[in-house]
Amino acid sequence: MSASKRVAVVGVGTMGSQAAWRLAARGAEVVGYDRYAPGHDRSAAGGETRIFRSAHFEDSRYVPLLKHADALWEELQRETGRELRSLTGCLLMGPTEHQQMATVLKSIADHGLDHEVLDAESLAKRFPQFRIEDGDAAVLDRHAGFIRPELTVQSAARRAEQLGARIHRYTPVREIVPVAGGVEIRTDAGTESFDTAVVTVGPWVNDLLPDLPWDVDIRRLINAWYVPTTDTWFGQERPAFIRTAPTHCYGLPSPDGVSVKLGLSRALHRPAGDPNQLDRTVQPEELEIFTDLIGRYMPDLNPDPTRLSVYMEGYTESSRPLVGPLPGAENVVLLAGFSGHGFKLSPAFGDIAADLALDGTSPQPIDFISTLDRTEA
Ligand SMILES: Cc1cc2nc3c(=O)[nH]c(=O)nc-3n(C[C@H](O)[C@H](O)[C@H](O)COP(=O)(O)OP(=O)(O)OC[C@H]3O[C@@H](n4cnc5c(N)ncnc54)[C@H](O)[C@@H]3O)c2cc1C
């Protein structure tokens, strides 16, 4: 490994802040650039909470990466002295025969994950705030809970700076130019030269890299916050929760104990359009689906939202992110298309970015998300 490499991190958001921390921790000379400042809410991070879970329902190949992320979450908390993650559990509810439930049960069995399977009677007794339907199962992933996204991005960026990284705030990168043996980063302030660049610009990926050979579909995601009608709604355990079908949705109790945040899956969100012109106004008709879900599954929430926020996220066709060298530019490492499930894994992706930028390869099992030999459109 060449620890003295000069590495640019383009986009110091969820993945970029972690990459800057991991690179600086290994002694690289790190320069970060962000169009805003670490911890802002105009992109994929924000809204106070993100779910952390060990039982991955998208694909059990993520479980080893989750274990790596888990260790790094602990390390980042130790190094910063901040509580970035609270392990309050995550309750997964949905039809027993649904593919996501089957993947979760497989993840649990294959990797010996800490969990409980609840029947309808025990669910009603222990978590009376939720209703389930005939044929539903409920699984409580115990090594799960919520992450504080704004605090995490700021803490990782700050830790990187303490370790020597420099971060240029309010400095959008206009162009990344591969040159012999390195890469040039162009901003309105001028051009800087690096050995390698890590590109983590989230929803701006098509904007900055218009010739990307894969589709990254940028969606506009709504989060809505609701207040319970009873003081007992939250109970003692306060798990995050996910309903797999017929409408995939998720929720998290707010850390302040006042409200519950609800969100929906990819298919229920419209394209974001130009990321610089994101429509942050939520129309009343966009709330109908939330009202319907509350009526069916969480009838003790008041269906009048107390807060609405809009974010963006990039989705690949397979929902697997793109991690690895940019085609035709071996000194540019791309991390993009986290498809609604990247936050929990972000310290692992930051570490993998550092592996790839410094060593050209990673010991982590990333073949299934690699940009190398990627065939999907
Ligand atoms: C509403 C919502 C809920 C989610 N819930 C969960 C969850 O519960 N659990 C989970 O694991 N994941 C969740 N996700 C997914 C997760 O948040 C994302 O996968 C992750 O935040 C993506 O990180 P990123 O680094 O790619 O993008 P971002 O965090 O958006 O970072 C991109 C950064 O690049 C900067 N930038 C852009 N263009 C430039 C440029 N030209 N020059 C310099 N800087 C630039 C931006 O300002 C930004 O800071 C959710 C996402 C959303 C939107």
The ligand as an ORCA input file, in Angstrom:
! r2SCAN-3c Opt
* xyz 0 1
  C     -35.499      9.103      2.271
  C     -34.410      8.076      2.296
  C     -34.460      7.049      3.236
  C     -33.441      6.093      3.273
  N     -33.473      5.138      4.252
  C     -32.411      4.305      4.407
  C     -32.349      3.438      5.532
  O     -33.261      3.414      6.370
  N     -31.257      2.640      5.652
  C     -30.232      2.659      4.746
  O     -29.273      1.916      4.911
  N     -30.266      3.496      3.668
  C     -31.318      4.321      3.492
  N     -31.363      5.196      2.446
  C     -30.269      5.166      1.463
  C     -29.062      5.964      1.888
  O     -29.428      7.114      2.606
  C     -28.293      6.301      0.610
  O     -27.991      5.088     -0.063
  C     -26.996      7.049      0.893
  O     -27.249      8.180      1.683
  C     -26.346      7.455     -0.439
  O     -25.125      8.085     -0.154
  P     -24.277      8.870     -1.258
  O     -22.987      9.170     -0.636
  O     -24.339      8.099     -2.530
  O     -25.096     10.215     -1.529
  P     -25.184     11.542     -0.640
  O     -25.223     11.234      0.809
  O     -26.318     12.294     -1.222
  O     -23.827     12.296     -0.921
  C     -23.535     12.898     -2.153
  C     -22.757     14.167     -1.846
  O     -22.153     14.629     -3.034
  C     -22.219     16.039     -3.049
  N     -22.058     16.468     -4.439
  C     -22.896     16.253     -5.471
  N     -22.385     16.716     -6.629
  C     -21.176     17.236     -6.320
  C     -20.155     17.850     -7.091
  N     -20.251     18.004     -8.417
  N     -19.054     18.298     -6.443
  C     -18.914     18.146     -5.107
  N     -19.863     17.563     -4.334
  C     -20.969     17.097     -4.936
  C     -23.571     16.338     -2.434
  O     -23.654     17.664     -1.948
  C     -23.631     15.296     -1.335
  O     -23.103     15.793     -0.119
  C     -32.375      6.148      2.347
  C     -32.341      7.169      1.391
  C     -33.333      8.137      1.373
  C     -33.249      9.241      0.368
*
